[in-house]
Structure formats: C-alpha cells, structure tokens
Amino acid sequence: LFRSLIGACPVQHCPAMAEKQLRWGGVGQEQTDAAGTARAEYILAALKGRREGPGHQYNVGRGVQIGGAGSREAADEFAKRREAEEAEYLKRKEAKRLEAARRREEQLEEAKRKAAEDDAEAIRRAADPEYAARRMAEEEEAARQRLIEEKLALEKELYGADAAAEEQFTSHAQQRSQQQAAAMASLELLEREKAKREERQRLEAQQQQAEEKALKAYEQAKVAAAKKEQEKKKTQDVQSRGTLKISLKKTSII
C-alpha cells in the first residue's frame, strides 16, 4: 500500500511531504508504524481531489437484491419460482426415466414372446415333418411374394421417375414451341409493320413527286404566260408606231 501510494505521488511533486522523511536507523515497531501512518495521511491529503477509488459498481437483478422496499417478497417469489422450476425439471426427468423403463420392459417381453414362439415352432416342426414342409413352402412363397412386391415397388418408382422426366421434357418442349411461336409471331408482326412503313413512304414519295411535278408545270405555265404577255405588248407597240408613221406621211402629202 505504501509503495503504491508513494508511486502515485512522488516526493518531488509534493513539497509538503518533503519535510516528513523517515529515518530507519534505531527505531522500534511502534515508531515505524506511527511514521508509516503519518506518511500515508500526508499522501492521502496531497491526493485529495485528484483521484477517486475505482470501487465495484454493478446492478443485480431485482429478484436477488437484498434491501430496499419489497426485497423480502421479491426474494421469496424468486425462491419459490426456482423451486417450482426444479420440481418441474425433476418431474420431466422422472417421466422420461419411467417411459424408457416401460419401453425396455416391452422390448424384453416382445423378445421373450418371440423366443417362445420360435422354440414352439421348432419343436412342432421337429415332431411333424409334413407341417415343417408346409411351413417351409409357405415361407418360400412369402419370401417370393415379398421379392415380387419389392420389384414392383422399384419398377413403379423407376417408372414414376421416367414419367416425371418425360413429363418434364414434354413441358420443356411445349415451352420451347410456345417461345418459338411467339418469336415467329413477333417477326411476322415486324415484317408487316416494315411493309406498311415502306408502302407509306412510297406513297408519300409519289405524292411529293406529283406535287413537285405540278408545281414545276405551274411555274412553266406562269413563265410561258409572262412571255406571251410580253410578246403581246411588243406587238401592240409595233402596230401603234406603224399607224403613227402612216398618218404623218399622209399629212405631209396634203
């Protein structure tokens, strides 16, 4: 304790404690204890307000708390609950043990009964050869019938697997055919749309050509009419000039 306290606060950082030095030569146990206690008090006084003890702080369940309002009732309830749980566990464990013992007894009884029947059957067969032969034939027939049933079950299982595989293959084939039909229908629809679009473009091109041709003819007719009008004006001018010359000549003669 002294070493930890001294390491926590060295003397050079505590001028008040520098004066309190312990001289170890020629002292007794009481003086040593008193000096150590005084040094510890100085150290604690110097550390006051700087450090706190860590302590142990934690919370426990209310069922196991001691003290406080209702602690006795909570503790009693917790104890009763634990006792009830232990009693239920022991009850289930005992029930499982009894069930296992009962099953063992039943198995032993069944084994004893089977052994007794086998012994009686062996004695009867030894005493009656005809019965033994008949029983052997019945056992062989039963074994053969069992083999037949197992074979049929195996064939049925294999056939069922084959049928399932065939059905799956048929289903996949149908799906593929449906997908191919849908793809062909889509292609046909695209082809029809393409043909309609090309026909519409062709008609629009023809209509545009016809409009351009009509416009060109109109322009040509307009130019021809303008030329004709100009020629007509020229002809009128020439006729008027000829009449004027004739009139002037007549006047000069008179």
MARDRENKOL-652129 format. One record per residue (C-alpha): x, y, z. Coordinates in nm, 3 decimals. Example, Ala and Ser with C-alpha at 12.3 -4.5 7.8 and 13.67 -1.06 7.14 Angstrom:
2
NUTI c1 c2 c3
NUTI 1.230 -0.450 0.780
NUTI 1.367 -0.106 0.714
END
This chain:
254
NUTI c1 c2 c3
NUTI 0.000 0.000 0.000
NUTI 0.277 0.241 0.096
NUTI 0.468 0.170 -0.224
NUTI 0.162 0.225 -0.444
NUTI 0.077 0.549 -0.268
NUTI 0.436 0.669 -0.289
NUTI 0.450 0.579 -0.662
NUTI 0.124 0.764 -0.722
NUTI 0.258 1.088 -0.575
NUTI 0.640 1.125 -0.571
NUTI 0.801 1.340 -0.309
NUTI 0.939 1.592 -0.554
NUTI 0.579 1.678 -0.664
NUTI 0.463 1.722 -0.302
NUTI 0.674 1.988 -0.121
NUTI 0.470 1.946 0.198
NUTI 0.583 1.585 0.228
NUTI 0.945 1.653 0.154
NUTI 0.993 1.759 0.516
NUTI 0.849 1.432 0.651
NUTI 1.136 1.188 0.600
NUTI 1.151 0.853 0.777
NUTI 1.480 0.759 0.939
NUTI 1.507 0.381 0.960
NUTI 1.805 0.359 1.197
NUTI 1.744 0.291 1.571
NUTI 1.361 0.288 1.580
NUTI 1.112 0.034 1.708
NUTI 0.798 -0.124 1.563
NUTI 0.561 0.132 1.714
NUTI 0.762 0.425 1.584
NUTI 0.779 0.263 1.241
NUTI 0.401 0.207 1.232
NUTI 0.333 0.562 1.351
NUTI 0.566 0.705 1.089
NUTI 0.408 0.494 0.816
NUTI 0.058 0.601 0.921
NUTI 0.162 0.967 0.924
NUTI 0.317 0.932 0.579
NUTI 0.005 0.769 0.444
NUTI -0.207 1.052 0.584
NUTI 0.021 1.308 0.418
NUTI -0.004 1.124 0.089
NUTI -0.383 1.094 0.108
NUTI -0.409 1.463 0.196
NUTI -0.193 1.553 -0.101
NUTI -0.403 1.334 -0.334
NUTI -0.734 1.469 -0.209
NUTI -0.947 1.591 -0.501
NUTI -0.719 1.435 -0.763
NUTI -0.814 1.070 -0.767
NUTI -1.113 0.853 -0.673
NUTI -1.120 0.488 -0.581
NUTI -1.242 0.265 -0.865
NUTI -1.481 0.064 -0.649
NUTI -1.712 -0.203 -0.789
NUTI -2.033 -0.070 -0.935
NUTI -2.280 -0.308 -1.093
NUTI -2.651 -0.378 -1.090
NUTI -2.808 -0.707 -0.992
NUTI -3.150 -0.843 -1.072
NUTI -3.435 -0.732 -0.857
NUTI -3.513 -1.091 -0.774
NUTI -3.182 -1.133 -0.592
NUTI -3.142 -0.783 -0.444
NUTI -3.111 -0.757 -0.068
NUTI -3.253 -0.442 0.083
NUTI -3.500 -0.186 -0.039
NUTI -3.879 -0.186 -0.047
NUTI -4.030 -0.526 -0.128
NUTI -3.696 -0.706 -0.129
NUTI -3.817 -0.981 0.104
NUTI -4.122 -1.052 -0.109
NUTI -3.912 -1.049 -0.427
NUTI -3.662 -1.289 -0.273
NUTI -3.938 -1.524 -0.159
NUTI -4.100 -1.514 -0.503
NUTI -3.766 -1.583 -0.670
NUTI -3.701 -1.879 -0.438
NUTI -4.050 -2.021 -0.500
NUTI -4.005 -1.983 -0.874
NUTI -3.670 -2.162 -0.863
NUTI -3.818 -2.443 -0.653
NUTI -4.110 -2.479 -0.896
NUTI -3.872 -2.492 -1.193
NUTI -3.654 -2.755 -1.024
NUTI -3.962 -2.960 -0.931
NUTI -4.088 -2.943 -1.293
NUTI -3.747 -3.047 -1.421
NUTI -3.732 -3.342 -1.182
NUTI -4.085 -3.438 -1.281
NUTI -3.999 -3.440 -1.652
NUTI -3.680 -3.632 -1.583
NUTI -3.869 -3.894 -1.383
NUTI -4.133 -3.923 -1.657
NUTI -3.861 -3.981 -1.918
NUTI -3.699 -4.243 -1.696
NUTI -4.030 -4.426 -1.647
NUTI -4.102 -4.414 -2.021
NUTI -3.759 -4.559 -2.101
NUTI -3.810 -4.834 -1.840
NUTI -4.151 -4.915 -1.986
NUTI -4.007 -4.939 -2.336
NUTI -3.730 -5.166 -2.214
NUTI -3.985 -5.390 -2.043
NUTI -4.194 -5.405 -2.359
NUTI -3.889 -5.491 -2.569
NUTI -3.789 -5.764 -2.324
NUTI -4.143 -5.906 -2.323
NUTI -4.154 -5.899 -2.702
NUTI -3.816 -6.072 -2.723
NUTI -3.929 -6.339 -2.476
NUTI -4.254 -6.395 -2.666
NUTI -4.069 -6.419 -2.995
NUTI -3.819 -6.664 -2.848
NUTI -4.100 -6.878 -2.705
NUTI -4.283 -6.881 -3.039
NUTI -3.962 -6.976 -3.221
NUTI -3.897 -7.259 -2.975
NUTI -4.252 -7.388 -3.005
NUTI -4.233 -7.367 -3.385
NUTI -3.905 -7.556 -3.389
NUTI -4.044 -7.830 -3.162
NUTI -4.356 -7.866 -3.375
NUTI -4.155 -7.885 -3.696
NUTI -3.929 -8.146 -3.547
NUTI -4.231 -8.351 -3.438
NUTI -4.433 -8.311 -3.762
NUTI -4.233 -8.330 -4.092
NUTI -4.539 -8.257 -4.302
NUTI -4.604 -7.938 -4.107
NUTI -4.239 -7.846 -4.140
NUTI -4.252 -7.895 -4.517
NUTI -4.576 -7.695 -4.545
NUTI -4.431 -7.412 -4.335
NUTI -4.113 -7.406 -4.541
NUTI -4.322 -7.382 -4.858
NUTI -4.526 -7.101 -4.708
NUTI -4.212 -6.918 -4.603
NUTI -4.063 -6.959 -4.950
NUTI -4.385 -6.831 -5.104
NUTI -4.391 -6.537 -4.865
NUTI -4.028 -6.459 -4.950
NUTI -4.102 -6.483 -5.321
NUTI -4.408 -6.261 -5.282
NUTI -4.204 -6.012 -5.088
NUTI -3.942 -6.005 -5.363
NUTI -4.215 -5.952 -5.622
NUTI -4.362 -5.666 -5.422
NUTI -4.020 -5.506 -5.381
NUTI -3.957 -5.545 -5.755
NUTI -4.294 -5.388 -5.838
NUTI -4.227 -5.102 -5.596
NUTI -3.884 -5.046 -5.752
NUTI -4.026 -5.058 -6.104
NUTI -4.303 -4.822 -6.003
NUTI -4.051 -4.582 -5.856
NUTI -3.833 -4.602 -6.166
NUTI -4.134 -4.567 -6.392
NUTI -4.251 -4.273 -6.190
NUTI -3.909 -4.115 -6.227
NUTI -3.912 -4.185 -6.602
NUTI -4.265 -4.049 -6.629
NUTI -4.165 -3.738 -6.438
NUTI -3.861 -3.694 -6.661
NUTI -4.072 -3.745 -6.973
NUTI -4.333 -3.504 -6.847
NUTI -4.063 -3.250 -6.771
NUTI -3.915 -3.299 -7.117
NUTI -4.260 -3.260 -7.274
NUTI -4.323 -2.948 -7.069
NUTI -3.989 -2.805 -7.178
NUTI -4.064 -2.894 -7.539
NUTI -4.401 -2.722 -7.516
NUTI -4.242 -2.418 -7.364
NUTI -3.982 -2.410 -7.640
NUTI -4.250 -2.445 -7.909
NUTI -4.452 -2.168 -7.748
NUTI -4.146 -1.947 -7.734
NUTI -4.068 -2.022 -8.100
NUTI -4.428 -1.948 -8.199
NUTI -4.416 -1.621 -8.007
NUTI -4.087 -1.532 -8.176
NUTI -4.232 -1.614 -8.522
NUTI -4.541 -1.406 -8.447
NUTI -4.319 -1.118 -8.340
NUTI -4.114 -1.149 -8.660
NUTI -4.428 -1.157 -8.874
NUTI -4.562 -0.853 -8.694
NUTI -4.234 -0.672 -8.750
NUTI -4.238 -0.770 -9.119
NUTI -4.594 -0.640 -9.159
NUTI -4.504 -0.317 -8.983
NUTI -4.199 -0.283 -9.209
NUTI -4.409 -0.344 -9.521
NUTI -4.668 -0.088 -9.409
NUTI -4.395 0.165 -9.333
NUTI -4.231 0.111 -9.675
NUTI -4.568 0.139 -9.852
NUTI -4.645 0.462 -9.666
NUTI -4.302 0.601 -9.757
NUTI -4.354 0.502 -10.122
NUTI -4.694 0.673 -10.134
NUTI -4.553 0.982 -9.968
NUTI -4.266 0.987 -10.219
NUTI -4.509 0.953 -10.512
NUTI -4.729 1.228 -10.371
NUTI -4.427 1.452 -10.322
NUTI -4.312 1.384 -10.680
NUTI -4.661 1.461 -10.810
NUTI -4.671 1.785 -10.612
NUTI -4.325 1.881 -10.736
NUTI -4.427 1.798 -11.094
NUTI -4.746 2.004 -11.065
NUTI -4.554 2.293 -10.912
NUTI -4.298 2.274 -11.192
NUTI -4.573 2.271 -11.455
NUTI -4.737 2.568 -11.286
NUTI -4.408 2.755 -11.284
NUTI -4.354 2.672 -11.654
NUTI -4.707 2.782 -11.740
NUTI -4.658 3.101 -11.545
NUTI -4.332 3.175 -11.726
NUTI -4.495 3.097 -12.064
NUTI -4.786 3.328 -11.985
NUTI -4.547 3.603 -11.886
NUTI -4.353 3.562 -12.210
NUTI -4.674 3.562 -12.412
NUTI -4.790 3.877 -12.238
NUTI -4.459 4.046 -12.313
NUTI -4.479 3.944 -12.680
NUTI -4.833 4.075 -12.698
NUTI -4.722 4.410 -12.557
NUTI -4.441 4.428 -12.811
NUTI -4.683 4.358 -13.097
NUTI -4.918 4.635 -12.982
NUTI -4.630 4.879 -12.962
NUTI -4.520 4.795 -13.316
NUTI -4.874 4.838 -13.458
NUTI -4.918 5.174 -13.289
NUTI -4.589 5.302 -13.426
NUTI -4.680 5.191 -13.781
NUTI -5.015 5.376 -13.770
NUTI -4.846 5.691 -13.649
NUTI -4.595 5.684 -13.937
NUTI -4.871 5.639 -14.193
NUTI -5.066 5.930 -14.054
NUTI -4.759 6.153 -14.062
NUTI -4.693 6.068 -14.425
NUTI -5.050 6.150 -14.525
NUTI -5.030 6.485 -14.355
NUTI -4.709 6.575 -14.528
NUTI -4.864 6.497 -14.867
NUTI -5.157 6.726 -14.811
END
